[in-house]
Amino acid sequence: MERALPHNPFDAHFWQNRYQTHNLGWDIGGPSTPLKTYLDQLKDHQQRILLPGAGNAYEAEYMHQQGFKQVIVVDIAPAPLENLRQRCPDFPEDHLLLGDFFDLPYENHFDLILEQTFFCALHPALRPAYVQKMQQLLKPGGRLVGVLFADVLLNREMPPFGETHPQLRIYFEHTFKIRYFEPCHNSIPPRQGSEWFLYAEKAA
């Protein structure tokens, strides 16, 4: 029997309202520099890649432009998916999923999952479920790669939620093999000192 998820107060209505009111303080208008640098190193454009809670999904748009063929985007709100459609009209429609990340039916499916402002958007009570779901979605040897906010005072009642870097490591180290978890050296100026780059692998 599956364990019930904690109640999530930040539902589709909450996030759709954020987009409709242009309350998008996390949106930098393009792909994250640390993630773009990582993506530029990838040679296999056929690997299956997931962007969960992707928002306006600039990284997905960038990968599509670079020839990646199997990029899946999921978001709980329709507005950011529509924004991606308008910017990138030839993005495959069946690769745009409207729904809850925790309801994704895949198992051992993805080679790579990119984390970009999704973890900090979730209520902290959902963090263990986030790690468990990542484990389920990735193939053996698959990678969870992304940027986490650490050691900064973010919101306590509303997203984005911050955390200390030792606590962030604890969330992942019992489930994944952490290959790299260090401060980003190439963050954009407003985020310098607050972003940590995570590269973790699911056990093969």
N, C-alpha and C positions, 0 to 999 in steps of 0.2 A: 504494500500500500504506500503510495507516494505521500511524502510529508507536505502538509499544507504550507503555502508561503505566508509570511507575515503580511498583514494588510499594507498596501502601498497607497499612501495618500496622493501620490503624484501620478495620476492616471492620464489617459488620453486627453480628457477634457482640459486638465491642468496644462499639459504641454501644448496643445493646440492653441489655447489662449495666449501662452507665452509668444508663440509665433505670430498670432494675429495682432497682438499689441506691440510687436517688435521689441519684446523684452528679452534680448538675445545677447547679453553681456559676454557669453562664452564664445560667440561666433566671431572668428577672426577673418572671415571673408576669403579663405583659401586653405590649402592643405597645411597642416601643422609641419613646421620645418623639421623637427626630429623625425616624424613619420615619413615625410617626403624623402629625406636623406636615406632612411632605411629602405623604402620602396625602390629607390634608384639602384640599389644593390641587387635586387631580385632579378634573376635571369629567366626563371620558369613562369611564363605568362599563362600557363594552363592550370596552375594550382587553384584549388578552391579556397576562396577568401571570403570571410564574413566581416561586415561592419555592423555591430549591434548598437542600437540606440544612436544611429549615425547622424541624426540631425540633418543639416544641409549637405553632408556627405561630400565635402570637397575632395577628400582622399579617394573616394570611389570615382568621382569624375576624373581625377588625375590618372588613376590606374586605367580607366577606360581609354583615355587619350593615349596612354602608353602601350596599349594593346593587350592588357589583361582581359581574359575571356570569361572567367568564372567568378565574378565579384557579386556577392549577394549583400543587399542593404536591407536592414529591417529597422523600422521605427514605429512607435506606438501612436504617433500623430500623423495625420495625412499631409499637413502643410509642408514639412521639409521634403517629403517624397515628391510632391508636386513641384517644389522649387528645383529639385534635381532634374525632373523631367523637362522643365522649361530651359534649364541651362544646357542640358545634354539630351536632346530629343531622341537620339539613337541608342540610348542606354536600354538594354533589354528589359522589357516591361515585366517579364516573369522573374527578373532578378530584384525587383522592388517589392518588398513585403511589408504590408501594413499589419501590425500586430504586436503582441507582447513577446519580447525576447524569451521569456521563461516558458512560452508555449510553443516554441519552435520544435518541430517533430524530428529533427535530424539527430543521428547518433553516429559517432565515429566518422564524421562526414567531411570536416574542413581541415585543410592543411595549415591554414593560418587564420587567426582572428585578430583584428586590429582594435585596440582600445583607444578611444579618443573622446574624453569628457563624458563617457557613459557611466563608469564606475562612480564618479563624483555626483552624478545626477540621481543615483538611486538612494533611497532611504538606507541609512547604515544597517538597519535590521535585515536588509536583503543581501548584504555582502556575502555571507556564507553560501546562500543559494546561487549567487552570481558565480562564485568559484566552482561550485558543483556543476552548474550548467555548462560552464566552459569546458570542464573535464568531459562531460557527456558529448558535446558537439565536436570536439577535436578528434582527429584520427590519432592512433598511437604514434608518438613522435611529432605530433602537430604542435604548433607554436602559438602562444598568446603573447602578442607584442603590442606595446603601446606606451602612452604617457599618462602618468598618474600625478595628481596634485599632492604634495607632501610638505609637511612642516610649515604650513601657512594657515593663518586664521581665516577660514571661510565661514559660511553660514552654519548655524546650529539647528535652525528650524526649517530652512528651505535650501534646496540645491542652489549652488554646488556645495557639497560637503567635503571638508578636508580630512586629513589624518596625518599622523606622524609616520615617518618612513619605517621605523621598526615595526609598527603595527601593520602597515601595509605588507611588509615582508611576511609576517606571521600568517596573514590571510592566505598567502599563496604557497609558502614553502612546504606545507604538509601534503599538498596535492600535486604540485608541479616541481620540476627540477628548475630552479632559478639559475639561468646562465649569466644574466646581467641585470643589475638593478642599481643604477647610479644616477646622480643628478644630470640632467640634460646640459650639454655644453653649447647647444645651438638654438635655444628657445628664442622666441621673439622677445623684444625688450620688456613688454609689460609682464611677461611670465618668467623672466630670468630669476632663478633661485627657487622657483616653486614647482618645477616639473621634474619628475624622475622617470627615466626610461626603463621599462620592464621588458625583458626577454625571458620567457619561461617556456618549458617544454613539457608536454604530457609524456609520461613514461611509455616507452615502446613496448 
